[in-house]
Amino acid sequence: MLLENVGMKMEVINIRVDAETAKAFKSLPEEDRRKLEALLSIRLSEVSRHGESLENVMKEISDKAKARGLTPEILKSLLDEE
C-alpha cells in the first residue's frame, strides 16, 4: 500500500546518490519507483519516531543485507542490470 493511499500528505525531497544508483532508479517502472519511495519514507519516519540515529539504521540495514548474502559485488551487479 502506498503512503498516498493512506491519506498521508506527501512532500518531495532531494537525496544525493551516486550516478549508477540514480540511473538504476530512473530506469525502474513508475510503480517500482513509488514502492521504493514508500519504503524509504516509512523507514525514515521510523527513525524519527524511535529516536534512532541514522548511523545505527544504516548499520542495521547493512548487517541484514550481509547476513542475507548481499555483497558489494552483487549489489553493483543488481544496480547495473537494465
C-alpha positions as CSV (number, residue, x, y, z in Angstrom):
1,M,0.0,0.0,0.0
2,L,1.5,3.3,-1.0
3,L,1.6,6.2,1.5
4,E,-0.7,8.4,-0.6
5,N,-3.3,5.7,-0.3
6,V,-3.4,6.0,3.5
7,G,-4.0,9.8,3.4
8,M,-0.6,10.9,4.3
9,K,0.5,14.3,2.9
10,M,3.5,13.8,0.6
11,E,6.4,16.2,0.1
12,V,9.3,16.0,-2.3
13,I,12.8,15.9,-1.0
14,N,16.2,15.5,-2.8
15,I,18.6,12.8,-1.8
16,R,22.1,12.6,-3.3
17,V,23.1,9.2,-4.6
18,D,25.8,8.0,-6.9
19,A,25.3,8.1,-10.7
20,E,24.8,4.4,-11.0
21,T,22.1,4.3,-8.3
22,A,20.3,7.3,-9.9
23,K,20.4,5.6,-13.3
24,A,19.0,2.3,-11.8
25,F,16.2,4.2,-10.0
26,K,15.3,6.2,-13.1
27,S,15.2,3.1,-15.2
28,L,12.6,1.4,-13.0
29,P,8.9,1.4,-13.9
30,E,7.0,4.2,-12.1
31,E,5.2,1.7,-9.8
32,D,8.6,0.3,-8.6
33,R,9.9,3.8,-8.0
34,R,6.9,4.6,-5.9
35,K,7.3,1.5,-3.9
36,L,11.0,2.3,-3.2
37,E,10.0,5.9,-2.2
38,A,7.3,4.5,0.1
39,L,9.8,2.1,1.8
40,L,12.3,4.9,2.3
41,S,9.6,7.2,3.7
42,I,8.5,4.5,6.1
43,R,12.0,3.8,7.3
44,L,12.9,7.4,7.8
45,S,9.7,8.0,9.8
46,E,10.6,5.0,12.0
47,V,14.0,6.6,12.7
48,S,12.5,9.9,13.7
49,R,9.8,8.3,15.9
50,H,12.1,5.9,17.7
51,G,14.9,8.3,18.2
52,E,17.4,6.0,16.4
53,S,20.5,7.6,14.9
54,L,20.8,7.4,11.1
55,E,24.1,5.7,11.6
56,N,22.5,2.9,13.6
57,V,19.8,2.4,11.0
58,M,22.3,2.3,8.2
59,K,24.4,-0.2,10.1
60,E,21.4,-2.4,10.8
61,I,20.4,-2.4,7.1
62,S,24.0,-3.2,6.1
63,D,24.2,-6.0,8.6
64,K,20.9,-7.5,7.5
65,A,22.0,-7.3,3.8
66,K,25.3,-9.0,4.6
67,A,23.6,-11.7,6.6
68,R,21.3,-12.4,3.6
69,G,24.4,-12.8,1.4
70,L,24.4,-9.4,-0.3
71,T,28.0,-8.4,-1.2
72,P,29.2,-5.2,-2.7
73,E,29.7,-7.1,-6.0
74,I,26.2,-8.5,-6.0
75,L,24.7,-5.1,-5.2
76,K,26.7,-3.5,-8.0
77,S,25.5,-6.1,-10.5
78,L,21.9,-5.6,-9.4
79,L,22.2,-1.9,-9.9
80,D,23.9,-2.3,-13.3
81,E,21.1,-4.6,-14.6
82,E,18.8,-2.8,-17.1
